[in-house]
Amino acid sequence: MGEITSLAKNAKSFASLRTTIPISIVRQWKLKSKDKLYWEWEIRDGNMVAVVRKHEEKSKRKTQK
């Protein structure tokens, strides 16, 4: 299963691009604005494959006893 998304310029002064995260992924991972994704790249059968995971930041607060 797959989906096609379009790319857009992030800003005039930067070379990076942005895309839309498909709604099926947003719902599955319960994503919201400001969440972070972790991207890895792998070569499989001569093709570059992106592996994307939701980045879970560990709380900086220490638990009090």
Distance bins in CASP14 RR format, pairs under 12 A and 6 or more apart:
PFRMAT RR
TARGET T0000
AUTHOR 0000-0000-0000
RMODE 2
METHOD distances of the structure
MODEL  1
1 22 0 0 0 0 0 1 0 0 0 0 0
1 24 0 0 0 0 1 0 0 0 0 0 0
1 25 0 0 0 0 0 1 0 0 0 0 0
1 28 0 0 0 0 0 1 0 0 0 0 0
2 22 1 0 0 1 0 0 0 0 0 0 0
2 24 0 0 0 0 1 0 0 0 0 0 0
2 25 0 0 0 0 0 1 0 0 0 0 0
3 19 0 0 0 0 0 1 0 0 0 0 0
3 20 0 0 0 0 1 0 0 0 0 0 0
3 21 0 0 0 0 1 0 0 0 0 0 0
3 22 1 0 1 0 0 0 0 0 0 0 0
3 23 0 0 0 0 1 0 0 0 0 0 0
3 24 1 0 0 1 0 0 0 0 0 0 0
3 25 0 0 0 0 1 0 0 0 0 0 0
3 26 0 0 0 0 0 1 0 0 0 0 0
4 19 0 0 0 0 0 1 0 0 0 0 0
4 20 0 0 0 0 0 1 0 0 0 0 0
4 22 0 0 0 0 1 0 0 0 0 0 0
5 17 0 0 0 0 0 1 0 0 0 0 0
5 18 0 0 0 0 1 0 0 0 0 0 0
5 19 1 0 1 0 0 0 0 0 0 0 0
5 20 1 0 1 0 0 0 0 0 0 0 0
5 21 1 0 0 1 0 0 0 0 0 0 0
5 22 1 0 0 1 0 0 0 0 0 0 0
5 23 0 0 0 0 0 1 0 0 0 0 0
5 24 0 0 0 0 0 1 0 0 0 0 0
5 25 0 0 0 0 0 1 0 0 0 0 0
5 26 0 0 0 0 0 1 0 0 0 0 0
6 17 0 0 0 0 1 0 0 0 0 0 0
6 18 0 0 0 0 1 0 0 0 0 0 0
6 19 1 0 0 1 0 0 0 0 0 0 0
6 20 1 0 0 1 0 0 0 0 0 0 0
6 22 0 0 0 0 0 1 0 0 0 0 0
7 15 0 0 0 0 0 1 0 0 0 0 0
7 16 0 0 0 0 1 0 0 0 0 0 0
7 17 1 0 1 0 0 0 0 0 0 0 0
7 18 1 0 0 1 0 0 0 0 0 0 0
7 19 1 0 1 0 0 0 0 0 0 0 0
7 20 0 0 0 0 1 0 0 0 0 0 0
8 14 0 0 0 0 0 1 0 0 0 0 0
8 16 0 0 0 0 0 1 0 0 0 0 0
8 17 1 0 0 1 0 0 0 0 0 0 0
8 18 1 0 1 0 0 0 0 0 0 0 0
8 19 1 0 0 1 0 0 0 0 0 0 0
8 20 0 0 0 0 1 0 0 0 0 0 0
9 15 0 0 0 0 1 0 0 0 0 0 0
9 16 0 0 0 0 1 0 0 0 0 0 0
9 17 1 0 0 1 0 0 0 0 0 0 0
9 18 1 0 0 1 0 0 0 0 0 0 0
9 19 0 0 0 0 0 1 0 0 0 0 0
10 16 1 0 1 0 0 0 0 0 0 0 0
10 17 1 0 0 1 0 0 0 0 0 0 0
10 18 1 0 1 0 0 0 0 0 0 0 0
10 19 0 0 0 0 0 1 0 0 0 0 0
11 17 0 0 0 0 0 1 0 0 0 0 0
11 18 0 0 0 0 1 0 0 0 0 0 0
18 37 0 0 0 0 0 1 0 0 0 0 0
19 25 0 0 0 0 0 1 0 0 0 0 0
19 37 0 0 0 0 0 1 0 0 0 0 0
19 39 0 0 0 0 0 1 0 0 0 0 0
19 50 0 0 0 0 0 1 0 0 0 0 0
19 52 0 0 0 0 0 1 0 0 0 0 0
20 26 0 0 0 0 1 0 0 0 0 0 0
20 31 0 0 0 0 0 1 0 0 0 0 0
21 27 0 0 0 0 0 1 0 0 0 0 0
21 28 0 0 0 0 0 1 0 0 0 0 0
21 29 0 0 0 0 1 0 0 0 0 0 0
21 31 1 0 0 1 0 0 0 0 0 0 0
21 32 0 0 0 0 0 1 0 0 0 0 0
21 33 0 0 0 0 0 1 0 0 0 0 0
21 35 0 0 0 0 1 0 0 0 0 0 0
21 36 0 0 0 0 0 1 0 0 0 0 0
21 37 1 0 0 1 0 0 0 0 0 0 0
21 39 0 0 0 0 0 1 0 0 0 0 0
21 52 0 0 0 0 1 0 0 0 0 0 0
21 54 0 0 0 0 0 1 0 0 0 0 0
22 28 0 0 0 0 1 0 0 0 0 0 0
22 29 0 0 0 0 0 1 0 0 0 0 0
22 31 0 0 0 0 0 1 0 0 0 0 0
22 52 0 0 0 0 0 1 0 0 0 0 0
23 29 0 0 0 0 0 1 0 0 0 0 0
23 31 0 0 0 0 1 0 0 0 0 0 0
24 31 0 0 0 0 0 1 0 0 0 0 0
25 31 1 0 0 1 0 0 0 0 0 0 0
25 35 0 0 0 0 0 1 0 0 0 0 0
25 37 0 0 0 0 1 0 0 0 0 0 0
25 52 0 0 0 0 1 0 0 0 0 0 0
25 53 0 0 0 0 0 1 0 0 0 0 0
25 54 0 0 0 0 1 0 0 0 0 0 0
26 32 0 0 0 0 1 0 0 0 0 0 0
26 33 0 0 0 0 0 1 0 0 0 0 0
26 35 0 0 0 0 1 0 0 0 0 0 0
26 37 0 0 0 0 0 1 0 0 0 0 0
26 54 0 0 0 0 0 1 0 0 0 0 0
28 52 0 0 0 0 0 1 0 0 0 0 0
28 53 0 0 0 0 0 1 0 0 0 0 0
28 54 0 0 0 0 1 0 0 0 0 0 0
29 35 1 0 0 1 0 0 0 0 0 0 0
29 36 0 0 0 0 0 1 0 0 0 0 0
29 37 0 0 0 0 1 0 0 0 0 0 0
29 38 0 0 0 0 0 1 0 0 0 0 0
29 52 0 0 0 0 1 0 0 0 0 0 0
29 53 0 0 0 0 1 0 0 0 0 0 0
29 54 1 0 1 0 0 0 0 0 0 0 0
29 55 0 0 0 0 0 1 0 0 0 0 0
29 56 0 0 0 0 0 1 0 0 0 0 0
30 54 0 0 0 0 1 0 0 0 0 0 0
30 56 0 0 0 0 0 1 0 0 0 0 0
31 37 0 0 0 0 1 0 0 0 0 0 0
31 52 0 0 0 0 0 1 0 0 0 0 0
31 53 0 0 0 0 0 1 0 0 0 0 0
31 54 1 0 0 1 0 0 0 0 0 0 0
31 55 0 0 0 0 0 1 0 0 0 0 0
31 56 0 0 0 0 0 1 0 0 0 0 0
32 54 0 0 0 0 0 1 0 0 0 0 0
34 55 0 0 0 0 0 1 0 0 0 0 0
34 57 0 0 0 0 0 1 0 0 0 0 0
35 52 0 0 0 0 0 1 0 0 0 0 0
35 53 0 0 0 0 0 1 0 0 0 0 0
35 54 1 0 0 1 0 0 0 0 0 0 0
35 55 1 0 0 1 0 0 0 0 0 0 0
35 56 0 0 0 0 1 0 0 0 0 0 0
35 57 0 0 0 0 1 0 0 0 0 0 0
36 52 0 0 0 0 0 1 0 0 0 0 0
36 53 0 0 0 0 1 0 0 0 0 0 0
36 54 1 0 0 1 0 0 0 0 0 0 0
36 55 1 1 0 0 0 0 0 0 0 0 0
36 56 0 0 0 0 1 0 0 0 0 0 0
36 57 1 0 0 1 0 0 0 0 0 0 0
37 50 0 0 0 0 0 1 0 0 0 0 0
37 51 0 0 0 0 0 1 0 0 0 0 0
37 52 1 0 1 0 0 0 0 0 0 0 0
37 53 1 0 0 1 0 0 0 0 0 0 0
37 54 1 0 0 1 0 0 0 0 0 0 0
37 55 1 0 0 1 0 0 0 0 0 0 0
37 56 0 0 0 0 0 1 0 0 0 0 0
37 57 0 0 0 0 0 1 0 0 0 0 0
38 50 0 0 0 0 0 1 0 0 0 0 0
38 51 0 0 0 0 1 0 0 0 0 0 0
38 52 1 0 0 1 0 0 0 0 0 0 0
38 53 1 0 1 0 0 0 0 0 0 0 0
38 54 1 0 0 1 0 0 0 0 0 0 0
38 55 1 0 1 0 0 0 0 0 0 0 0
38 56 0 0 0 0 1 0 0 0 0 0 0
38 57 0 0 0 0 0 1 0 0 0 0 0
39 48 0 0 0 0 0 1 0 0 0 0 0
39 49 0 0 0 0 0 1 0 0 0 0 0
39 50 1 0 0 1 0 0 0 0 0 0 0
39 51 1 0 0 1 0 0 0 0 0 0 0
39 52 1 0 1 0 0 0 0 0 0 0 0
39 53 0 0 0 0 1 0 0 0 0 0 0
39 54 0 0 0 0 0 1 0 0 0 0 0
39 55 0 0 0 0 1 0 0 0 0 0 0
40 48 0 0 0 0 0 1 0 0 0 0 0
40 49 0 0 0 0 1 0 0 0 0 0 0
40 50 1 0 0 1 0 0 0 0 0 0 0
40 51 1 0 1 0 0 0 0 0 0 0 0
40 52 1 0 0 1 0 0 0 0 0 0 0
40 53 1 0 0 1 0 0 0 0 0 0 0
40 55 0 0 0 0 0 1 0 0 0 0 0
41 47 0 0 0 0 0 1 0 0 0 0 0
41 48 1 0 1 0 0 0 0 0 0 0 0
41 49 1 0 0 1 0 0 0 0 0 0 0
41 50 1 0 1 0 0 0 0 0 0 0 0
41 51 1 0 0 1 0 0 0 0 0 0 0
41 52 0 0 0 0 0 1 0 0 0 0 0
42 48 1 0 0 1 0 0 0 0 0 0 0
42 49 1 0 1 0 0 0 0 0 0 0 0
42 50 0 0 0 0 1 0 0 0 0 0 0
42 51 1 0 0 1 0 0 0 0 0 0 0
42 52 0 0 0 0 0 1 0 0 0 0 0
43 49 1 0 0 1 0 0 0 0 0 0 0
43 50 0 0 0 0 0 1 0 0 0 0 0
43 51 0 0 0 0 0 1 0 0 0 0 0
44 50 0 0 0 0 0 1 0 0 0 0 0
44 51 0 0 0 0 1 0 0 0 0 0 0
END
